[in-house]
């Protein structure tokens, strides 16, 4: 799904950034140059980021059990 139409950034780009070691949403924004043009994607991008982190944490819990 496209998150930022101005820059052509998808939810996969955000997930890949987290997987590559981005430790905060600020780092994701910096790496992808996200929300730097019109800024309308910032809220949706943060939701994608937080949902991915939550699902990542849940998967770790199941793997440990």
PQR file with spaces between the fields and no chain letter, atoms N, CA, C, O and H, PARSE charges and radii, in Angstrom:
ATOM       1  N    UNK     1       0.844   -1.170    0.000 -0.4000 1.5000
ATOM       2  CA   UNK     1       0.000    0.000    0.000 -0.0000 2.0000
ATOM       3  C    UNK     1       0.894    1.240    0.000  0.5500 1.7000
ATOM       4  O    UNK     1       1.874    1.317    0.741 -0.5500 1.4000
ATOM       5  N    UNK     2       0.539    2.200   -0.841 -0.4000 1.5000
ATOM       6  CA   UNK     2       1.289    3.451   -0.846 -0.0000 2.0000
ATOM       7  C    UNK     2       0.930    4.269    0.386  0.5500 1.7000
ATOM       8  O    UNK     2      -0.244    4.461    0.701 -0.5500 1.4000
ATOM       9  H    UNK     2      -0.257    2.138   -1.443  0.4000 1.0000
ATOM      10  N    UNK     3       1.950    4.743    1.069 -0.4000 1.5000
ATOM      11  CA   UNK     3       1.775    5.587    2.246 -0.0000 2.0000
ATOM      12  C    UNK     3       2.034    7.037    1.862  0.5500 1.7000
ATOM      13  O    UNK     3       1.305    7.936    2.280 -0.5500 1.4000
ATOM      14  H    UNK     3       2.904    4.587    0.813  0.4000 1.0000
ATOM      15  N    UNK     4       3.066    7.259    1.072 -0.4000 1.5000
ATOM      16  CA   UNK     4       3.437    8.610    0.635 -0.0000 2.0000
ATOM      17  C    UNK     4       3.439    8.650   -0.887  0.5500 1.7000
ATOM      18  O    UNK     4       4.309    8.067   -1.534 -0.5500 1.4000
ATOM      19  H    UNK     4       3.659    6.529    0.733  0.4000 1.0000
ATOM      20  N    UNK     5       2.462    9.342   -1.445 -0.4000 1.5000
ATOM      21  CA   UNK     5       2.387    9.453   -2.896 -0.0000 2.0000
ATOM      22  C    UNK     5       3.452   10.392   -3.445  0.5500 1.7000
ATOM      23  O    UNK     5       3.941   10.186   -4.556 -0.5500 1.4000
ATOM      24  H    UNK     5       1.756    9.816   -0.919  0.4000 1.0000
ATOM      25  N    UNK     6       3.814   11.410   -2.692 -0.4000 1.5000
ATOM      26  CA   UNK     6       4.821   12.373   -3.155 -0.0000 2.0000
ATOM      27  C    UNK     6       6.164   11.696   -3.421  0.5500 1.7000
ATOM      28  O    UNK     6       6.838   12.011   -4.402 -0.5500 1.4000
ATOM      29  H    UNK     6       3.416   11.577   -1.790  0.4000 1.0000
ATOM      30  N    UNK     7       6.548   10.770   -2.550 -0.4000 1.5000
ATOM      31  CA   UNK     7       7.857   10.113   -2.638 -0.0000 2.0000
ATOM      32  C    UNK     7       7.764    8.665   -3.106  0.5500 1.7000
ATOM      33  O    UNK     7       8.792    8.014   -3.296 -0.5500 1.4000
ATOM      34  H    UNK     7       6.001   10.515   -1.753  0.4000 1.0000
ATOM      35  N    UNK     8       6.546    8.147   -3.295 -0.4000 1.5000
ATOM      36  CA   UNK     8       6.370    6.771   -3.742 -0.0000 2.0000
ATOM      37  C    UNK     8       6.766    5.742   -2.692  0.5500 1.7000
ATOM      38  O    UNK     8       7.277    4.674   -3.028 -0.5500 1.4000
ATOM      39  H    UNK     8       5.711    8.675   -3.141  0.4000 1.0000
ATOM      40  N    UNK     9       6.533    6.061   -1.424 -0.4000 1.5000
ATOM      41  CA   UNK     9       6.924    5.179   -0.321 -0.0000 2.0000
ATOM      42  C    UNK     9       5.741    4.300    0.071  0.5500 1.7000
ATOM      43  O    UNK     9       4.617    4.773    0.234 -0.5500 1.4000
ATOM      44  H    UNK     9       6.118    6.929   -1.151  0.4000 1.0000
ATOM      45  N    UNK    10       6.026    3.012    0.218 -0.4000 1.5000
ATOM      46  CA   UNK    10       4.989    2.045    0.579 -0.0000 2.0000
ATOM      47  C    UNK    10       5.173    1.574    2.019  0.5500 1.7000
ATOM      48  O    UNK    10       6.176    1.876    2.667 -0.5500 1.4000
ATOM      49  H    UNK    10       6.939    2.627    0.086  0.4000 1.0000
ATOM      50  N    UNK    11       4.184    0.831    2.502 -0.4000 1.5000
ATOM      51  CA   UNK    11       4.295    0.253    3.839 -0.0000 2.0000
ATOM      52  C    UNK    11       5.465   -0.726    3.906  0.5500 1.7000
ATOM      53  O    UNK    11       6.077   -0.883    4.962 -0.5500 1.4000
ATOM      54  H    UNK    11       3.370    0.586    1.976  0.4000 1.0000
ATOM      55  N    UNK    12       5.778   -1.377    2.807 -0.4000 1.5000
ATOM      56  CA   UNK    12       6.920   -2.296    2.780 -0.0000 2.0000
ATOM      57  C    UNK    12       8.233   -1.544    2.987  0.5500 1.7000
ATOM      58  O    UNK    12       9.130   -2.047    3.663 -0.5500 1.4000
ATOM      59  H    UNK    12       5.281   -1.249    1.949  0.4000 1.0000
ATOM      60  N    UNK    13       8.355   -0.361    2.421 -0.4000 1.5000
ATOM      61  CA   UNK    13       9.559    0.448    2.642 -0.0000 2.0000
ATOM      62  C    UNK    13       9.733    0.750    4.130  0.5500 1.7000
ATOM      63  O    UNK    13      10.847    0.701    4.651 -0.5500 1.4000
ATOM      64  H    UNK    13       7.626    0.048    1.871  0.4000 1.0000
ATOM      65  N    UNK    14       8.639    1.058    4.804 -0.4000 1.5000
ATOM      66  CA   UNK    14       8.703    1.362    6.236 -0.0000 2.0000
ATOM      67  C    UNK    14       9.107    0.115    7.019  0.5500 1.7000
ATOM      68  O    UNK    14       9.966    0.185    7.898 -0.5500 1.4000
ATOM      69  H    UNK    14       7.734    1.097    4.381  0.4000 1.0000
ATOM      70  N    UNK    15       8.494   -1.019    6.705 -0.4000 1.5000
ATOM      71  CA   UNK    15       8.855   -2.271    7.386 -0.0000 2.0000
ATOM      72  C    UNK    15      10.314   -2.640    7.124  0.5500 1.7000
ATOM      73  O    UNK    15      11.021   -3.070    8.036 -0.5500 1.4000
ATOM      74  H    UNK    15       7.796   -1.076    5.991  0.4000 1.0000
ATOM      75  N    UNK    16      10.761   -2.475    5.892 -0.4000 1.5000
ATOM      76  CA   UNK    16      12.159   -2.781    5.557 -0.0000 2.0000
ATOM      77  C    UNK    16      13.122   -1.881    6.316  0.5500 1.7000
ATOM      78  O    UNK    16      14.195   -2.324    6.724 -0.5500 1.4000
ATOM      79  H    UNK    16      10.187   -2.126    5.151  0.4000 1.0000
ATOM      80  N    UNK    17      12.750   -0.629    6.507 -0.4000 1.5000
ATOM      81  CA   UNK    17      13.585    0.305    7.255 -0.0000 2.0000
ATOM      82  C    UNK    17      13.728   -0.139    8.706  0.5500 1.7000
ATOM      83  O    UNK    17      14.817   -0.074    9.277 -0.5500 1.4000
ATOM      84  H    UNK    17      11.879   -0.268    6.175  0.4000 1.0000
ATOM      85  N    UNK    18      12.624   -0.590    9.299 -0.4000 1.5000
ATOM      86  CA   UNK    18      12.670   -1.104   10.674 -0.0000 2.0000
ATOM      87  C    UNK    18      13.540   -2.354   10.724  0.5500 1.7000
ATOM      88  O    UNK    18      14.373   -2.499   11.619 -0.5500 1.4000
ATOM      89  H    UNK    18      11.739   -0.642    8.835  0.4000 1.0000
ATOM      90  N    UNK    19      13.350   -3.247    9.773 -0.4000 1.5000
ATOM      91  CA   UNK    19      14.137   -4.479    9.733 -0.0000 2.0000
ATOM      92  C    UNK    19      15.626   -4.196    9.543  0.5500 1.7000
ATOM      93  O    UNK    19      16.470   -4.973    9.988 -0.5500 1.4000
ATOM      94  H    UNK    19      12.673   -3.129    9.047  0.4000 1.0000
ATOM      95  N    UNK    20      15.944   -3.087    8.884 -0.4000 1.5000
ATOM      96  CA   UNK    20      17.342   -2.718    8.645 -0.0000 2.0000
ATOM      97  C    UNK    20      17.967   -2.018    9.846  0.5500 1.7000
ATOM      98  O    UNK    20      19.153   -1.688    9.828 -0.5500 1.4000
ATOM      99  H    UNK    20      15.257   -2.456    8.522  0.4000 1.0000
ATOM     100  N    UNK    21      17.159   -1.789   10.903 -0.4000 1.5000
ATOM     101  CA   UNK    21      17.732   -1.257   12.128 -0.0000 2.0000
ATOM     102  C    UNK    21      17.276    0.117   12.562  0.5500 1.7000
ATOM     103  O    UNK    21      17.794    0.649   13.543 -0.5500 1.4000
ATOM     104  H    UNK    21      16.196   -2.057   10.918  0.4000 1.0000
ATOM     105  N    UNK    22      16.319    0.710   11.859 -0.4000 1.5000
ATOM     106  CA   UNK    22      15.808    2.009   12.301 -0.0000 2.0000
ATOM     107  C    UNK    22      15.186    1.834   13.682  0.5500 1.7000
ATOM     108  O    UNK    22      14.248    1.054   13.848 -0.5500 1.4000
ATOM     109  H    UNK    22      15.899    0.278   11.061  0.4000 1.0000
ATOM     110  N    UNK    23      15.700    2.550   14.664 -0.4000 1.5000
ATOM     111  CA   UNK    23      15.267    2.368   16.037 -0.0000 2.0000
ATOM     112  C    UNK    23      14.149    3.279   16.483  0.5500 1.7000
ATOM     113  O    UNK    23      13.672    3.168   17.612 -0.5500 1.4000
ATOM     114  H    UNK    23      16.462    3.183   14.530  0.4000 1.0000
ATOM     115  N    UNK    24      13.722    4.176   15.618 -0.4000 1.5000
ATOM     116  CA   UNK    24      12.641    5.092   15.971 -0.0000 2.0000
ATOM     117  C    UNK    24      11.936    5.540   14.696  0.5500 1.7000
ATOM     118  O    UNK    24      12.447    5.368   13.589 -0.5500 1.4000
ATOM     119  H    UNK    24      14.109    4.266   14.700  0.4000 1.0000
ATOM     120  N    UNK    25      10.755    6.117   14.878 -0.4000 1.5000
ATOM     121  CA   UNK    25      10.030    6.639   13.725 -0.0000 2.0000
ATOM     122  C    UNK    25      10.816    7.784   13.091  0.5500 1.7000
ATOM     123  O    UNK    25      10.798    7.955   11.873 -0.5500 1.4000
ATOM     124  H    UNK    25      10.340    6.256   15.777  0.4000 1.0000
ATOM     125  N    UNK    26      11.491    8.549   13.905 -0.4000 1.5000
ATOM     126  CA   UNK    26      12.318    9.642   13.388 -0.0000 2.0000
ATOM     127  C    UNK    26      13.391    9.107   12.436  0.5500 1.7000
ATOM     128  O    UNK    26      13.655    9.704   11.392 -0.5500 1.4000
ATOM     129  H    UNK    26      11.505    8.409   14.895  0.4000 1.0000
ATOM     130  N    UNK    27      14.006    7.982   12.802 -0.4000 1.5000
ATOM     131  CA   UNK    27      15.015    7.375   11.929 -0.0000 2.0000
ATOM     132  C    UNK    27      14.397    6.883   10.623  0.5500 1.7000
ATOM     133  O    UNK    27      14.993    7.034    9.556 -0.5500 1.4000
ATOM     134  H    UNK    27      13.792    7.497   13.650  0.4000 1.0000
ATOM     135  N    UNK    28      13.210    6.299   10.704 -0.4000 1.5000
ATOM     136  CA   UNK    28      12.517    5.853    9.493 -0.0000 2.0000
ATOM     137  C    UNK    28      12.264    7.052    8.590  0.5500 1.7000
ATOM     138  O    UNK    28      12.523    6.996    7.388 -0.5500 1.4000
ATOM     139  H    UNK    28      12.725    6.176   11.571  0.4000 1.0000
ATOM     140  N    UNK    29      11.763    8.124    9.164 -0.4000 1.5000
ATOM     141  CA   UNK    29      11.505    9.340    8.376 -0.0000 2.0000
ATOM     142  C    UNK    29      12.777    9.851    7.726  0.5500 1.7000
ATOM     143  O    UNK    29      12.767   10.248    6.561 -0.5500 1.4000
ATOM     144  H    UNK    29      11.553    8.170   10.140  0.4000 1.0000
ATOM     145  N    UNK    30      13.863    9.843    8.469 -0.4000 1.5000
ATOM     146  CA   UNK    30      15.134   10.338    7.948 -0.0000 2.0000
ATOM     147  C    UNK    30      15.658    9.438    6.825  0.5500 1.7000
ATOM     148  O    UNK    30      16.094    9.927    5.783 -0.5500 1.4000
ATOM     149  H    UNK    30      13.870    9.521    9.415  0.4000 1.0000
ATOM     150  N    UNK    31      15.611    8.134    7.043 -0.4000 1.5000
ATOM     151  CA   UNK    31      16.118    7.186    6.041 -0.0000 2.0000
ATOM     152  C    UNK    31      15.339    7.251    4.733  0.5500 1.7000
ATOM     153  O    UNK    31      15.922    7.182    3.651 -0.5500 1.4000
ATOM     154  H    UNK    31      15.256    7.737    7.889  0.4000 1.0000
ATOM     155  N    UNK    32      14.021    7.384    4.838 -0.4000 1.5000
ATOM     156  CA   UNK    32      13.171    7.337    3.649 -0.0000 2.0000
ATOM     157  C    UNK    32      12.811    8.718    3.111  0.5500 1.7000
ATOM     158  O    UNK    32      12.170    8.826    2.066 -0.5500 1.4000
ATOM     159  H    UNK    32      13.548    7.440    5.717  0.4000 1.0000
ATOM     160  N    UNK    33      13.215    9.768    3.809 -0.4000 1.5000
ATOM     161  CA   UNK    33      12.827   11.138    3.456 -0.0000 2.0000
ATOM     162  C    UNK    33      11.299   11.244    3.439  0.5500 1.7000
ATOM     163  O    UNK    33      10.709   11.863    2.554 -0.5500 1.4000
ATOM     164  H    UNK    33      13.736    9.680    4.658  0.4000 1.0000
ATOM     165  N    UNK    34      10.691   10.631    4.427 -0.4000 1.5000
ATOM     166  CA   UNK    34       9.245   10.496    4.546 -0.0000 2.0000
ATOM     167  C    UNK    34       8.638   11.746    5.167  0.5500 1.7000
ATOM     168  O    UNK    34       9.217   12.332    6.082 -0.5500 1.4000
ATOM     169  H    UNK    34      11.171   10.128    5.146  0.4000 1.0000
ATOM     170  N    UNK    35       7.487   12.148    4.677 -0.4000 1.5000
ATOM     171  CA   UNK    35       6.731   13.302    5.188 -0.0000 2.0000
ATOM     172  C    UNK    35       7.531   14.589    5.089  0.5500 1.7000
ATOM     173  O    UNK    35       7.405   15.477    5.933 -0.5500 1.4000
ATOM     174  H    UNK    35       7.017   11.672    3.934  0.4000 1.0000
ATOM     175  N    UNK    36       8.351   14.682    4.055 -0.4000 1.5000
ATOM     176  CA   UNK    36       9.200   15.868    3.909 -0.0000 2.0000
ATOM     177  C    UNK    36       8.692   16.829    2.842  0.5500 1.7000
ATOM     178  O    UNK    36       9.240   17.918    2.672 -0.5500 1.4000
ATOM     179  H    UNK    36       8.453   13.961    3.370  0.4000 1.0000
ATOM     180  N    UNK    37       7.652   16.432    2.129 -0.4000 1.5000
ATOM     181  CA   UNK    37       7.142   17.304    1.086 -0.0000 2.0000
ATOM     182  C    UNK    37       5.837   17.948    1.546  0.5500 1.7000
ATOM     183  O    UNK    37       5.862   19.073    2.046 -0.5500 1.4000
ATOM     184  H    UNK    37       7.206   15.548    2.268  0.4000 1.0000
ATOM     185  N    UNK    38       4.711   17.278    1.394 -0.4000 1.5000
ATOM     186  CA   UNK    38       3.448   17.885    1.834 -0.0000 2.0000
ATOM     187  C    UNK    38       3.122   17.520    3.279  0.5500 1.7000
ATOM     188  O    UNK    38       2.395   18.249    3.953 -0.5500 1.4000
ATOM     189  H    UNK    38       4.691   16.365    0.987  0.4000 1.0000
ATOM     190  N    UNK    39       3.663   16.382    3.765 -0.4000 1.5000
ATOM     191  CA   UNK    39       3.484   15.988    5.157 -0.0000 2.0000
ATOM     192  C    UNK    39       2.202   15.252    5.483  0.5500 1.7000
ATOM     193  O    UNK    39       2.010   14.836    6.626 -0.5500 1.4000
ATOM     194  H    UNK    39       4.254   15.790    3.217  0.4000 1.0000
ATOM     195  N    UNK    40       1.318   15.078    4.509 -0.4000 1.5000
ATOM     196  CA   UNK    40       0.028   14.438    4.783 -0.0000 2.0000
ATOM     197  C    UNK    40       0.159   12.962    5.139  0.5500 1.7000
ATOM     198  O    UNK    40      -0.753   12.387    5.732 -0.5500 1.4000
ATOM     199  H    UNK    40       1.474   15.416    3.581  0.4000 1.0000
ATOM     200  N    UNK    41       1.267   12.352    4.790 -0.4000 1.5000
ATOM     201  CA   UNK    41       1.439   10.917    5.030 -0.0000 2.0000
ATOM     202  C    UNK    41       1.938   10.610    6.438  0.5500 1.7000
ATOM     203  O    UNK    41       1.969    9.445    6.834 -0.5500 1.4000
ATOM     204  H    UNK    41       2.008   12.819    4.308  0.4000 1.0000
ATOM     205  N    UNK    42       2.322   11.613    7.190 -0.4000 1.5000
ATOM     206  CA   UNK    42       2.945   11.395    8.490 -0.0000 2.0000
ATOM     207  C    UNK    42       2.129   10.550    9.446  0.5500 1.7000
ATOM     208  O    UNK    42       2.678    9.669   10.109 -0.5500 1.4000
ATOM     209  H    UNK    42       2.297   12.559    6.868  0.4000 1.0000
ATOM     210  N    UNK    43       0.836   10.794    9.534 -0.4000 1.5000
ATOM     211  CA   UNK    43      -0.013   10.062   10.479 -0.0000 2.0000
ATOM     212  C    UNK    43      -0.146    8.601   10.067  0.5500 1.7000
ATOM     213  O    UNK    43      -0.006    7.704   10.898 -0.5500 1.4000
ATOM     214  H    UNK    43       0.389   11.510    8.996  0.4000 1.0000
ATOM     215  N    UNK    44      -0.414    8.361    8.793 -0.4000 1.5000
ATOM     216  CA   UNK    44      -0.552    6.982    8.314 -0.0000 2.0000
ATOM     217  C    UNK    44       0.781    6.249    8.428  0.5500 1.7000
ATOM     218  O    UNK    44       0.814    5.076    8.801 -0.5500 1.4000
ATOM     219  H    UNK    44      -0.527    9.090    8.118  0.4000 1.0000
ATOM     220  N    UNK    45       1.868    6.927    8.113 -0.4000 1.5000
ATOM     221  CA   UNK    45       3.193    6.306    8.202 -0.0000 2.0000
ATOM     222  C    UNK    45       3.499    5.893    9.634  0.5500 1.7000
ATOM     223  O    UNK    45       4.035    4.809    9.863 -0.5500 1.4000
ATOM     224  H    UNK    45       1.840    7.879    7.810  0.4000 1.0000
ATOM     225  N    UNK    46       3.167    6.741   10.597 -0.4000 1.5000
ATOM     226  CA   UNK    46       3.396    6.394   12.000 -0.0000 2.0000
ATOM     227  C    UNK    46       2.541    5.186   12.405  0.5500 1.7000
ATOM     228  O    UNK    46       3.007    4.321   13.147 -0.5500 1.4000
ATOM     229  H    UNK    46       2.731    7.622   10.411  0.4000 1.0000
ATOM     230  N    UNK    47       1.304    5.125   11.928 -0.4000 1.5000
ATOM     231  CA   UNK    47       0.446    3.974   12.227 -0.0000 2.0000
ATOM     232  C    UNK    47       1.043    2.687   11.662  0.5500 1.7000
ATOM     233  O    UNK    47       1.044    1.655   12.333 -0.5500 1.4000
ATOM     234  H    UNK    47       0.925    5.827   11.326  0.4000 1.0000
ATOM     235  N    UNK    48       1.549    2.745   10.433 -0.4000 1.5000
ATOM     236  CA   UNK    48       2.187    1.572    9.825 -0.0000 2.0000
ATOM     237  C    UNK    48       3.383    1.153   10.663  0.5500 1.7000
ATOM     238  O    UNK    48       3.567   -0.031   10.943 -0.5500 1.4000
ATOM     239  H    UNK    48       1.549    3.583    9.888  0.4000 1.0000
ATOM     240  N    UNK    49       4.194    2.122   11.061 -0.4000 1.5000
ATOM     241  CA   UNK    49       5.386    1.866   11.876 -0.0000 2.0000
ATOM     242  C    UNK    49       5.004    1.205   13.204  0.5500 1.7000
ATOM     243  O    UNK    49       5.570    0.175   13.571 -0.5500 1.4000
ATOM     244  H    UNK    49       4.044    3.084   10.833  0.4000 1.0000
ATOM     245  N    UNK    50       4.053    1.791   13.916 -0.4000 1.5000
ATOM     246  CA   UNK    50       3.659    1.266   15.228 -0.0000 2.0000
ATOM     247  C    UNK    50       2.991   -0.104   15.116  0.5500 1.7000
ATOM     248  O    UNK    50       3.243   -0.983   15.940 -0.5500 1.4000
ATOM     249  H    UNK    50       3.594    2.627   13.617  0.4000 1.0000
ATOM     250  N    UNK    51       2.146   -0.292   14.110 -0.4000 1.5000
ATOM     251  CA   UNK    51       1.509   -1.601   13.919 -0.0000 2.0000
ATOM     252  C    UNK    51       2.548   -2.670   13.622  0.5500 1.7000
ATOM     253  O    UNK    51       2.433   -3.800   14.095 -0.5500 1.4000
ATOM     254  H    UNK    51       1.941    0.422   13.440  0.4000 1.0000
ATOM     255  N    UNK    52       3.555   -2.318   12.844 -0.4000 1.5000
ATOM     256  CA   UNK    52       4.598   -3.293   12.530 -0.0000 2.0000
ATOM     257  C    UNK    52       5.400   -3.639   13.780  0.5500 1.7000
ATOM     258  O    UNK    52       5.716   -4.807   14.009 -0.5500 1.4000
ATOM     259  H    UNK    52       3.649   -1.400   12.460  0.4000 1.0000
ATOM     260  N    UNK    53       5.726   -2.646   14.579 -0.4000 1.5000
ATOM     261  CA   UNK    53       6.454   -2.925   15.817 -0.0000 2.0000
ATOM     262  C    UNK    53       5.633   -3.815   16.742  0.5500 1.7000
ATOM     263  O    UNK    53       6.169   -4.746   17.345 -0.5500 1.4000
ATOM     264  H    UNK    53       5.469   -1.698   14.393  0.4000 1.0000
ATOM     265  N    UNK    54       4.343   -3.537   16.856 -0.4000 1.5000
ATOM     266  CA   UNK    54       3.471   -4.356   17.708 -0.0000 2.0000
ATOM     267  C    UNK    54       3.391   -5.791   17.206  0.5500 1.7000
ATOM     268  O    UNK    54       3.436   -6.725   18.007 -0.5500 1.4000
ATOM     269  H    UNK    54       3.908   -2.782   16.366  0.4000 1.0000
ATOM     270  N    UNK    55       3.275   -5.981   15.912 -0.4000 1.5000
ATOM     271  CA   UNK    55       3.207   -7.343   15.370 -0.0000 2.0000
ATOM     272  C    UNK    55       4.549   -8.040   15.525  0.5500 1.7000
ATOM     273  O    UNK    55       4.598   -9.252   15.739 -0.5500 1.4000
ATOM     274  H    UNK    55       3.238   -5.223   15.262  0.4000 1.0000
ATOM     275  N    UNK    56       5.625   -7.296   15.420 -0.4000 1.5000
ATOM     276  CA   UNK    56       6.970   -7.844   15.598 -0.0000 2.0000
ATOM     277  C    UNK    56       7.141   -8.338   17.032  0.5500 1.7000
ATOM     278  O    UNK    56       7.661   -9.430   17.258 -0.5500 1.4000
ATOM     279  H    UNK    56       5.585   -6.312   15.246  0.4000 1.0000
ATOM     280  N    UNK    57       6.700   -7.528   18.005 -0.4000 1.5000
ATOM     281  CA   UNK    57       6.781   -7.914   19.417 -0.0000 2.0000
ATOM     282  C    UNK    57       5.932   -9.152   19.698  0.5500 1.7000
ATOM     283  O    UNK    57       6.365  -10.040   20.433 -0.5500 1.4000
ATOM     284  H    UNK    57       6.277   -6.641   17.821  0.4000 1.0000
ATOM     285  N    UNK    58       4.735   -9.222   19.127 -0.4000 1.5000
ATOM     286  CA   UNK    58       3.864  -10.380   19.330 -0.0000 2.0000
ATOM     287  C    UNK    58       4.502  -11.641   18.769  0.5500 1.7000
ATOM     288  O    UNK    58       4.415  -12.705   19.381 -0.5500 1.4000
ATOM     289  H    UNK    58       4.383   -8.501   18.530  0.4000 1.0000
ATOM     290  N    UNK    59       5.142  -11.531   17.608 -0.4000 1.5000
ATOM     291  CA   UNK    59       5.794  -12.698   17.005 -0.0000 2.0000
ATOM     292  C    UNK    59       6.950  -13.180   17.863  0.5500 1.7000
ATOM     293  O    UNK    59       7.191  -14.384   17.957 -0.5500 1.4000
ATOM     294  H    UNK    59       5.213  -10.666   17.110  0.4000 1.0000
ATOM     295  N    UNK    60       7.667  -12.254   18.492 -0.4000 1.5000
ATOM     296  CA   UNK    60       8.758  -12.648   19.376 -0.0000 2.0000
ATOM     297  C    UNK    60       8.227  -13.384   20.599  0.5500 1.7000
ATOM     298  O    UNK    60       8.837  -14.348   21.061 -0.5500 1.4000
ATOM     299  H    UNK    60       7.471  -11.277   18.416  0.4000 1.0000
ATOM     300  N    UNK    61       7.096  -12.932   21.121 -0.4000 1.5000
ATOM     301  CA   UNK    61       6.490  -13.592   22.285 -0.0000 2.0000
ATOM     302  C    UNK    61       6.089  -15.020   21.941  0.5500 1.7000
ATOM     303  O    UNK    61       6.314  -15.935   22.733 -0.5500 1.4000
ATOM     304  H    UNK    61       6.600  -12.149   20.745  0.4000 1.0000
ATOM     305  N    UNK    62       5.501  -15.216   20.772 -0.4000 1.5000
ATOM     306  CA   UNK    62       5.095  -16.562   20.367 -0.0000 2.0000
ATOM     307  C    UNK    62       6.303  -17.450   20.110  0.5500 1.7000
ATOM     308  O    UNK    62       6.267  -18.647   20.392 -0.5500 1.4000
ATOM     309  H    UNK    62       5.319  -14.473   20.129  0.4000 1.0000
ATOM     310  N    UNK    63       7.365  -16.873   19.581 -0.4000 1.5000
ATOM     311  CA   UNK    63       8.569  -17.654   19.299 -0.0000 2.0000
ATOM     312  C    UNK    63       9.236  -18.112   20.596  0.5500 1.7000
ATOM     313  O    UNK    63       9.838  -19.185   20.644 -0.5500 1.4000
ATOM     314  H    UNK    63       7.394  -15.900   19.352  0.4000 1.0000
ATOM     315  N    UNK    64       9.128  -17.300   21.643 -0.4000 1.5000
ATOM     316  CA   UNK    64       9.759  -17.627   22.920 -0.0000 2.0000
ATOM     317  C    UNK    64       8.968  -18.690   23.691  0.5500 1.7000
ATOM     318  O    UNK    64       9.522  -19.380   24.546 -0.5500 1.4000
ATOM     319  H    UNK    64       8.639  -16.428   21.605  0.4000 1.0000
ATOM     320  N    UNK    65       7.699  -18.816   23.391 -0.4000 1.5000
ATOM     321  CA   UNK    65       6.836  -19.749   24.137 -0.0000 2.0000
ATOM     322  C    UNK    65       6.996  -21.170   23.724  0.5500 1.7000
ATOM     323  O    UNK    65       6.332  -22.051   24.271 -0.5500 1.4000
ATOM     324  H    UNK    65       7.249  -18.255   22.696  0.4000 1.0000
